């Protein structure tokens, strides 16, 4: 009888090339390497200097996303350094033979949206990318994590990474979400509970009835933000929802391969009696729409609460961080969060830009007008999501509402392309990071769900969908 | 990579916790395609404040940064490490580091030593009492010394070994070339392949 194992342990064990001994790391095989323009140029340079080929072109795929504009995509990129970085990726892809989906291509988009929609992301595989939000792909029961540029070069050269085993943490979410409460609220509540570095060194496995009830899009939102709890990865065990999402996608297995894959995938869920290094419980029944008030993703509360006071924190580091955050965010303790007005609403990013997210947003704003003076941007995660939304007429609803309907990319999530906040502007954003200046220098970010983003765009102050009733 | 045994230089007390990589280097500086030239980008937004500690002349030529817990959280950008290195830092001491940042540092010869919160306070106080004072960080002995104050730090044994030896990760891994090839030979047919391109 084998020792009961967790999902993460099973995937790890099945990718062991060399087992480490005496404190040396294991050598782990990488099934899928996603590449984008920002973290790859120096890695390609390294290969070139060492005269090394890219070992597995057939396990590598690149897209353009971080630098790309979301307007006038048929024109040359105005910013010279952005243009050079994109052109560098195109040159490198050409020289090494890497599959690349460029701006304007049907498969272009945010790397973490493109992988799943092509059916390349699947259960039981290892996925890496020079981007911390690679954790997204764990929603399929894959082991997926972000790496630095040196590791990008390492994977290009060897298709492996030397890694020490991660610890495991079960996040048990039982119950049923109330209407208007979503996957985004679950993960924001988890991060607020364990802290922005509470997951450090761990793979988080999201479990329980509330997780099982989520769509793949919802599970991706949750795993996407596992990194915001400091975790190496987030995972959800594969089930029928996963298989149904995958089947028929361009790169999903077919025929006998599909049958073999599904049979294997069904062995992946954590065994009865397996133990985790840590466990956390969250009651889905009690959960309210969530919002961050500070400058790290752990600084969040229910939207119906008030802005906390630094005095509420007993830990001196947390208290100092809260003081700094409130000053940066220009918020006064005791203010009702629902009284906080916003200048902008950003609906997009690898956290919430899939078709389901766009549908949710459109359904809430359908037939309404955005609040005066609020700038609202809706940015689909990929060119395909854009087309799919347009086929459903969602673009018309969004434009009639008064929002901008853009082309695919990372957009206002990270202040690297033209979509940025002005200094002092306050934004309700469906993205993943509320760090100082993340959405543009001096910009202030409140992380929210698509539902809250939509309600906020209608009312002009932070709002939940239930505030729209009556 | 050069071998790292010890460093002696000006220490900077950065009294902040949760310093994320967007603060270490804002995204606008990530557009460069080189590994160098990031020194002006380090803490770029904070450095616009004349009061910010790195703008104080006493701390010029700094080589050791002492920061609060959860240093390097957020984005995986290795540019954060390049910026610290370009500016002149050889070591960061803090009570806790984010995983990806810690891994990136070890590959670029930047030592990340984990100290206790108590020792962090002591180092901050000592560095603030004598702005511009030098401290020594010894990777062999795993301790930092500032006058009479001796602070032990922890570092992953494998990262420490690679830093001490100045080893290149890729060359180390390629010693296992045969094992990688053998592993690939038994890779199942259902596993993902990006080529040939398949369309919906």
Interface residues (C-beta under 8 A of the other chain):
Chain A: X17 X18 X23 X24 X25 X27 X29 X31 X32 X38 X39 X41 X42 X45 X50 X52 X56 X57 X58 X59 X60 X61 X66 X67 X79 X81 X82 X84 X85 X88 X99 X106 X118 X119 X120 X121 X122 X125 X130 X131 X132 X146 X147 X148 X149 X150 X151 X153 X154 X157 X158 X159 X160 X162 X164 X196 X197 X200 X201 X227 X228 X230 X232 X249 X250 X251 X253 X257 X258 X260 X261 X264 X296 X317 X318 X320 X321 X324 X384 X414 X415 X416 X433 X435 X436 X437 X438 X441
Chain B: X15 X16 X17 X18 X20 X22 X23 X26 X27 X28 X30 X31 X32 X33 X34 X35 X45 X68 X69 X70 X73 X74 X75 X76 X77 X78 X79 X81 X96 X98 X99 X100 X103 X104 X107 X108 X117 X156 X157 X158 X169 X170 X172 X173 X174 X176 X179 X180 X183 X184 X187 X188 X189 X190 X191 X192 X193 X194 X195 X197 X198 X199 X200
